[in-house]
Amino acid sequence: MPDTESGFQDVLQQEAPLGYAHWSEREQRHARIGATTRAATLGWFSAVPDDASAQILAVEFPPVLVIAGAEDMLSGVRPTRAYADALGAEQAWIADCGHYPWIEKPEEFRAILSGWMTAG
């Protein structure tokens, strides 16, 4: 991670396209929404307790659906699948889609979610 805030912001801009399967105007608009700082990112990734996985798996969950992009480079397909499996979640994978399926493939995302919610 860069040592300065400006360096961190430069890296964020350079890496933004990696979160998406495509880099059209829609994805670029989404990438400009919100903001983060170097300090917030360091805090987010350093505050995870050593037993976080055990805490999560100890909880009894209601039915869960994981909708993910098959081209997700931020979370990755294998970790997402493993996490969903550990939760006993149903999984729906959207082809040709990155980390933000509700942005990249909103119609497919809504159809999957709507179908799951009405089936249960």
CYANA upper distance limits for C-alpha pairs under 8 A (distance plus 0.5 A):
  1 MET  CA      8 PHE  CA      7.43
  2 PRO  CA      7 GLY  CA      5.94
  2 PRO  CA      8 PHE  CA      5.80
  2 PRO  CA     11 VAL  CA      8.40
  3 ASP  CA      7 GLY  CA      7.44
  3 ASP  CA      8 PHE  CA      7.88
  4 THR  CA      8 PHE  CA      6.65
  4 THR  CA     38 ARG  CA      8.27
  5 GLU  CA      9 GLN  CA      6.68
  5 GLU  CA     37 THR  CA      7.47
  5 GLU  CA     38 ARG  CA      6.33
  6 SER  CA     10 ASP  CA      6.69
  7 GLY  CA     11 VAL  CA      6.80
  8 PHE  CA     12 LEU  CA      6.78
  8 PHE  CA     37 THR  CA      8.17
  8 PHE  CA     38 ARG  CA      6.57
  9 GLN  CA     13 GLN  CA      6.85
  9 GLN  CA     37 THR  CA      8.09
  9 GLN  CA     38 ARG  CA      8.38
 10 ASP  CA     14 GLN  CA      6.79
 11 VAL  CA     15 GLU  CA      6.49
 12 LEU  CA     16 ALA  CA      6.34
 15 GLU  CA     19 GLY  CA      8.26
 16 ALA  CA     20 TYR  CA      8.42
 16 ALA  CA     31 ALA  CA      7.05
 17 PRO  CA     21 ALA  CA      8.46
 17 PRO  CA     22 HIS  CA      8.01
 17 PRO  CA     23 TRP  CA      6.51
 17 PRO  CA     28 GLN  CA      8.40
 18 LEU  CA     73 MET  CA      6.85
 18 LEU  CA     74 LEU  CA      7.74
 19 GLY  CA     72 ASP  CA      7.05
 19 GLY  CA     73 MET  CA      6.55
 19 GLY  CA     74 LEU  CA      6.25
 19 GLY  CA     98 GLY  CA      6.26
 19 GLY  CA     99 HIS  CA      5.79
 19 GLY  CA    100 TYR  CA      7.82
 20 TYR  CA     27 GLU  CA      7.55
 20 TYR  CA     71 GLU  CA      8.12
 20 TYR  CA     72 ASP  CA      7.53
 20 TYR  CA     73 MET  CA      8.34
 20 TYR  CA     97 CYS  CA      7.11
 20 TYR  CA     98 GLY  CA      4.69
 20 TYR  CA     99 HIS  CA      6.41
 20 TYR  CA    100 TYR  CA      7.33
 20 TYR  CA    104 GLU  CA      8.00
 21 ALA  CA     71 GLU  CA      6.48
 21 ALA  CA     72 ASP  CA      7.92
 21 ALA  CA     96 ASP  CA      6.53
 21 ALA  CA     97 CYS  CA      5.45
 21 ALA  CA     98 GLY  CA      5.08
 21 ALA  CA    104 GLU  CA      8.44
 22 HIS  CA     27 GLU  CA      7.77
 22 HIS  CA     97 CYS  CA      8.17
 22 HIS  CA     98 GLY  CA      8.33
 22 HIS  CA    104 GLU  CA      8.44
 23 TRP  CA     27 GLU  CA      6.04
 23 TRP  CA     28 GLN  CA      6.79
 24 SER  CA     28 GLN  CA      6.74
 25 GLU  CA     29 ARG  CA      6.49
 26 ARG  CA     30 HIS  CA      6.87
 26 ARG  CA    103 ILE  CA      7.94
 26 ARG  CA    104 GLU  CA      8.02
 27 GLU  CA     31 ALA  CA      6.66
 27 GLU  CA    103 ILE  CA      7.46
 27 GLU  CA    104 GLU  CA      7.29
 28 GLN  CA     32 ARG  CA      7.00
 29 ARG  CA     33 ILE  CA      7.39
 30 HIS  CA    103 ILE  CA      7.87
 36 THR  CA     40 ALA  CA      6.95
 36 THR  CA     41 THR  CA      7.50
 37 THR  CA     41 THR  CA      6.73
 38 ARG  CA     42 LEU  CA      6.64
 39 ALA  CA     43 GLY  CA      6.61
 40 ALA  CA     44 TRP  CA      6.56
 41 THR  CA     45 PHE  CA      6.82
 42 LEU  CA     46 SER  CA      6.49
 43 GLY  CA     47 ALA  CA      6.41
 44 TRP  CA     48 VAL  CA      7.98
 48 VAL  CA     52 ALA  CA      7.03
 51 ASP  CA     55 GLN  CA      6.70
 52 ALA  CA     56 ILE  CA      6.70
 53 SER  CA     57 LEU  CA      6.62
 54 ALA  CA     58 ALA  CA      6.53
 55 GLN  CA     59 VAL  CA      7.37
 57 LEU  CA     86 ALA  CA      7.76
 57 LEU  CA     87 LEU  CA      7.43
 61 PHE  CA     87 LEU  CA      7.94
 63 PRO  CA     89 ALA  CA      7.23
 63 PRO  CA     90 GLU  CA      8.49
 64 VAL  CA     87 LEU  CA      8.16
 64 VAL  CA     88 GLY  CA      7.94
 64 VAL  CA     89 ALA  CA      5.23
 64 VAL  CA     90 GLU  CA      6.74
 65 LEU  CA     89 ALA  CA      5.82
 65 LEU  CA     90 GLU  CA      5.27
 65 LEU  CA     91 GLN  CA      6.27
 65 LEU  CA     92 ALA  CA      7.99
 65 LEU  CA    116 TRP  CA      8.22
 66 VAL  CA     84 ALA  CA      7.01
 66 VAL  CA     89 ALA  CA      6.93
 66 VAL  CA     90 GLU  CA      6.72
 66 VAL  CA     91 GLN  CA      5.38
 66 VAL  CA     92 ALA  CA      6.74
 67 ILE  CA     91 GLN  CA      6.51
 67 ILE  CA     92 ALA  CA      5.29
 67 ILE  CA     93 TRP  CA      6.39
 67 ILE  CA     94 ILE  CA      7.92
 67 ILE  CA    101 PRO  CA      8.17
 67 ILE  CA    109 PHE  CA      7.90
 67 ILE  CA    112 ILE  CA      8.43
 68 ALA  CA     72 ASP  CA      7.88
 68 ALA  CA     80 THR  CA      8.34
 68 ALA  CA     91 GLN  CA      8.27
 68 ALA  CA     92 ALA  CA      6.91
 68 ALA  CA     93 TRP  CA      5.54
 68 ALA  CA     94 ILE  CA      6.67
 68 ALA  CA     97 CYS  CA      8.48
 68 ALA  CA     98 GLY  CA      8.22
 68 ALA  CA     99 HIS  CA      7.39
 68 ALA  CA    100 TYR  CA      8.33
 68 ALA  CA    101 PRO  CA      7.05
 69 GLY  CA     77 VAL  CA      8.46
 69 GLY  CA     93 TRP  CA      6.14
 69 GLY  CA     94 ILE  CA      5.36
 69 GLY  CA     95 ALA  CA      6.80
 69 GLY  CA     96 ASP  CA      7.57
 69 GLY  CA     97 CYS  CA      4.96
 69 GLY  CA     98 GLY  CA      5.16
 69 GLY  CA     99 HIS  CA      6.20
 69 GLY  CA    100 TYR  CA      7.60
 69 GLY  CA    101 PRO  CA      6.37
 70 ALA  CA     77 VAL  CA      6.96
 70 ALA  CA     93 TRP  CA      6.21
 70 ALA  CA     94 ILE  CA      6.15
 70 ALA  CA     95 ALA  CA      5.66
 70 ALA  CA     96 ASP  CA      6.84
 70 ALA  CA     97 CYS  CA      6.28
 70 ALA  CA     98 GLY  CA      6.99
 71 GLU  CA     76 GLY  CA      8.17
 71 GLU  CA     77 VAL  CA      7.88
 71 GLU  CA     95 ALA  CA      7.70
 71 GLU  CA     96 ASP  CA      6.63
 71 GLU  CA     97 CYS  CA      5.86
 71 GLU  CA     98 GLY  CA      5.15
 71 GLU  CA     99 HIS  CA      7.89
 72 ASP  CA     76 GLY  CA      5.72
 72 ASP  CA     77 VAL  CA      6.83
 72 ASP  CA     97 CYS  CA      7.39
 72 ASP  CA     98 GLY  CA      4.57
 72 ASP  CA     99 HIS  CA      5.09
 73 MET  CA     77 VAL  CA      8.20
 73 MET  CA     98 GLY  CA      7.29
 73 MET  CA     99 HIS  CA      7.43
 74 LEU  CA     99 HIS  CA      6.83
 75 SER  CA     79 PRO  CA      7.21
 75 SER  CA     80 THR  CA      6.96
 75 SER  CA     99 HIS  CA      7.73
 76 GLY  CA     80 THR  CA      6.71
 77 VAL  CA     81 ARG  CA      6.48
 78 ARG  CA     82 ALA  CA      6.54
 79 PRO  CA     83 TYR  CA      6.53
 80 THR  CA     84 ALA  CA      6.60
 81 ARG  CA     85 ASP  CA      6.50
 81 ARG  CA     91 GLN  CA      8.29
 82 ALA  CA     86 ALA  CA      6.61
 83 TYR  CA     87 LEU  CA      6.85
 84 ALA  CA     88 GLY  CA      6.62
 84 ALA  CA     89 ALA  CA      5.52
 84 ALA  CA     90 GLU  CA      7.77
 84 ALA  CA     91 GLN  CA      7.52
 85 ASP  CA     89 ALA  CA      6.50
 92 ALA  CA    112 ILE  CA      7.90
 94 ILE  CA    101 PRO  CA      7.83
 94 ILE  CA    105 LYS  CA      8.41
 94 ILE  CA    108 GLU  CA      8.00
 94 ILE  CA    109 PHE  CA      8.35
 97 CYS  CA    101 PRO  CA      6.63
 97 CYS  CA    104 GLU  CA      6.83
 97 CYS  CA    105 LYS  CA      7.46
 98 GLY  CA    104 GLU  CA      7.91
100 TYR  CA    104 GLU  CA      6.68
101 PRO  CA    105 LYS  CA      5.68
101 PRO  CA    106 PRO  CA      6.92
101 PRO  CA    109 PHE  CA      6.68
102 TRP  CA    106 PRO  CA      4.97
102 TRP  CA    107 GLU  CA      8.45
102 TRP  CA    109 PHE  CA      6.11
102 TRP  CA    110 ARG  CA      8.05
105 LYS  CA    109 PHE  CA      6.56
106 PRO  CA    110 ARG  CA      6.50
107 GLU  CA    111 ALA  CA      6.60
108 GLU  CA    112 ILE  CA      6.62
109 PHE  CA    113 LEU  CA      6.67
110 ARG  CA    114 SER  CA      6.26
111 ALA  CA    115 GLY  CA      6.46
112 ILE  CA    116 TRP  CA      6.66
113 LEU  CA    117 MET  CA      6.58
114 SER  CA    118 THR  CA      6.65
115 GLY  CA    119 ALA  CA      6.52
116 TRP  CA    120 GLY  CA      6.92
